[in-house]
Amino acid sequence: METVRAVIIKGRKPGRPRAVPEDIEPVVVDLHERGYGYRAIARILNSREHGINAHFSCIRKTLIRLGKVKGK
């Protein structure tokens, strides 16, 4: 019973970190509004300047979560 209380007090683990950090999200939105596609944005973020290893589906999911594009 004591371990259950300890887990409730501590909360859950934060989970898997996002592939696109929150501080890079404005860059993703800006590139999308300029007309870049998901793959092009991923290629730009994977460059040495940003150093983020993001797949194009991560870019798509980020834009859907931010409400910039419609999901299925």
C-alpha positions as CSV (number, residue, x, y, z in Angstrom):
1,M,0.0,0.0,0.0
2,E,2.9,2.4,0.8
3,T,4.4,1.9,-2.7
4,V,1.1,2.8,-4.4
5,R,1.0,6.1,-2.5
6,A,4.6,6.8,-3.4
7,V,3.8,6.3,-7.1
8,I,0.7,8.5,-6.9
9,I,2.7,11.3,-5.2
10,K,5.6,11.1,-7.5
11,G,3.5,11.0,-10.7
12,R,4.2,9.3,-13.9
13,K,7.5,9.3,-15.8
14,P,7.7,12.0,-18.4
15,G,7.8,9.5,-21.3
16,R,9.6,9.6,-24.6
17,P,11.0,13.0,-25.5
18,R,9.6,14.7,-28.6
19,A,11.6,14.4,-31.8
20,V,10.9,18.1,-32.4
21,P,11.6,20.2,-29.3
22,E,9.2,22.9,-28.4
23,D,11.8,25.7,-29.1
24,I,12.1,24.5,-32.7
25,E,8.3,24.4,-33.3
26,P,8.1,28.0,-34.5
27,V,10.8,27.2,-37.1
28,V,8.7,24.3,-38.3
29,V,5.6,26.4,-38.6
30,D,7.5,29.2,-40.4
31,L,9.0,26.8,-42.9
32,H,5.5,25.2,-43.5
33,E,3.9,28.6,-44.0
34,R,6.7,29.4,-46.6
35,G,5.6,26.4,-48.6
36,Y,8.1,23.7,-47.6
37,G,6.8,20.2,-47.4
38,Y,7.2,17.7,-44.6
39,R,10.3,16.0,-46.1
40,A,12.0,19.3,-46.9
41,I,11.5,20.6,-43.4
42,A,12.9,17.3,-42.0
43,R,15.9,17.6,-44.3
44,I,16.5,21.2,-43.1
45,L,16.2,20.2,-39.4
46,N,18.5,17.3,-39.9
47,S,21.2,19.7,-41.1
48,R,24.2,20.6,-39.0
49,E,22.7,23.9,-38.0
50,H,19.7,22.4,-36.1
51,G,21.1,18.9,-35.4
52,I,17.7,17.3,-34.9
53,N,17.1,13.8,-36.2
54,A,13.4,14.1,-37.2
55,H,11.5,12.0,-39.7
56,F,9.0,13.7,-41.9
57,S,6.2,12.0,-40.1
58,C,7.3,13.7,-36.9
59,I,7.0,17.0,-38.7
60,R,3.5,16.1,-39.9
61,K,2.4,15.1,-36.4
62,T,3.9,18.3,-34.9
63,L,2.0,20.5,-37.4
64,I,-1.3,18.5,-36.7
65,R,-0.8,18.9,-33.0
66,L,-0.3,22.6,-33.4
67,G,-3.4,22.9,-35.5
68,K,-1.6,24.1,-38.6
69,V,-2.8,21.3,-40.8
70,K,-5.8,18.9,-40.7
71,G,-5.3,15.3,-39.7
72,K,-7.3,12.4,-41.0
